[in-house]
Amino acid sequence: MSKLKTPSEKKAASLAMDGRNVYGENDKSSRKAIPLRKQLSHQKVRRVSKPLAELSHAVDEDDFVAIEANVRAAEIAADRARFRKRPDEPLGRVLRANQTGDRSGLQRKRK
């Protein structure tokens, strides 16, 4: 049995606990878009380290260190730009933003 007894308590809990997708996409497309974006970002990280695997054995030590430093910097940049899921916004905050027209408090889609 529910601990919340009155309808106003239930409504307040619903507004606080229910979430809404404010990412900017169709909420149905997220089922396919989220796995795709994760896959593409992981591929980008793997692709960055490919030059090290393609090196021949007759590479000068200084050249190898320079290439390795470039690959490490590219790996860090790719890792920082990776796809990250964001949680849904509480329903109460979304409804308040829709009523006032001020959507600045909601999460924005990163480019």
N, C-alpha and C positions, 0 to 999 in steps of 0.2 A: 504494500500500500504506500502511496505517495506521502512524503513528509509535508508537502505543501498542501494546505487545506483550502485557502481562499483562491478564487479566480484571479485576483490581482497579484498574488504571490506567484501563481503559475505563469501569468503573462510576463512578469518581471524576469522570472527564470528563463523563459523562452527567449526573450529579447537578449539576454546576456549569453545564453549558451548556443543558440542556433547560429550557424555561420552562413555567409553569402560570399560567392565568388566575385571579387571586384578587380580581377586581373585585367579585364578588358577584352577577353575572348568570350565566345559562346561557351557556357558552362559545360555543354555536352561534348564540345570538341576537346576539352581538357583530358578526357580519357585517352585520346590518341596523341595530343600535343605534348603532354608532360613526358611520356616515355620517349617520344621522338627527340625532344630537346635534350633529354639526358643522354640519349645515345649519341647525338651529334657532338655534344660537348666532350664526352668520353673519347670519341674518335679523334677529336682535335688534340686532346692531350697525348694520345698514343702516336699520332702523326708527327708531332713535334720532335720526338726522340728518334725518328727514323734515320736522320743523317748519321748518327753514331753507329747504327747497325750496318750502314752501307760503306763505311770506311774500309779501305784496303789496309793490309798489314804494314805496308811500307809508307807510313805517314810519320813525318817529323814530329818530335815531342812537342815543340812549340805550337805547331799547327793543330795537333790533337787537343792541347789545352785550350786553345782559342775556340775551336769548334765545340768542345765540351761546355765552355762558359756560355757560348751563344745558345746552345741547346737548353742549358739550365735556366737561362733568363727567359727563353720562350716557354718553357714548361711552367714557370712561375706565372707568366702573363696569361697562359691558357687556363691555369688553375683558378686564377682570380676572376676570369671572365666566364667561368662555368655556370651552367644553369642551376638555379636554386629555386625550389618550390617555396611559395609563401603561404602562410595559413590564411584561411578565410577570415573576413571581418565579422564581428558580432552583428547580428541582425538589427539590434537597437541602434547601433552607430550608423549603419547603412540607411535605415529609415529616417533618422535624424538628418543625415546629409542630404537625402532626397527632398525632404520637406523644406530645408533652409536653402538648398541649392549650393551649399558650400561643401564641395567634395575634396577640399584640400587636406582634410584629416585622414582620408582613406589612402591605402597603399596605391602607389603608382606603378605602372608597367615600366620596367627598365628597358633602355634601348641598347 
